[in-house]
Amino acid sequence: MRLIVVFLAFLLGGCLTNVLNNPPARFDQRAPEEIQIEIKSDSFSPTAQHLGPEITLRHQTSLFDYTDYAYRMRGIVDKKTGLLLHQLYIEFSYPADWRFYNSAYLYGGESLEVRSISSNVGGCGQYACTLEETIGITIPGEEIERLASNNESLNVKVASRSGHEDIIRVPAPYLVSYFRSFSPAIQAYRVP
């Protein structure tokens, strides 16, 4: 009996592999004007941040193997120079062994800069601990502009030293809203 339960769990876990590997439809079906971009700035900070809403999902490959994602676009503007850094900010949570996410690629193979922001042990249960990694992937401004202008999604393949690979998708309406948030703001930030 126990063997049958384990076998069924394995089968069902395998069926979940690709079903949960897309962002929630709430961003795909909305107009860019409906997606709020948070702008954080004050008179004491040399930078301003534009933060898209967080997208969360789970990619389950088996009963005991999963990856939880929380990700968003983050733009950092230098108020003096107007220089802008676009980042895809991703928080991974998973069981078992460290993965060490360290590389990322755009569709077509262009390599992207990956910065490790943090690595933490979440909670521990009887059999395993939940591990958490946060990374920032620098996305070229020209790519953001091209995709937003063509109303296309941003697709980034993220890979780890352990061999795990994940494709992260930022839906087109989300990306358009994020891109538009910079147009009026950049000039306002510049300090003479």
Secondary structure, DSSP 8 states (H G I E B T S, - for coil): -HHHHHHHHHHHHHHTTTTT-S--HHHHTS-GGGS--EEE--TT-SEEEEE---EEEEEESSSS-EEEEEEEEEEEEETTT--EEEEEEEEEEEESS---EEEEEETTS-EE-EEEEEEEEEEE-SS-EEEEEEEEEEE-HHHHHHHHHTT--EEEEEEETTS-EEEEEE-HHHHHHHHHTTHHHHHHH---
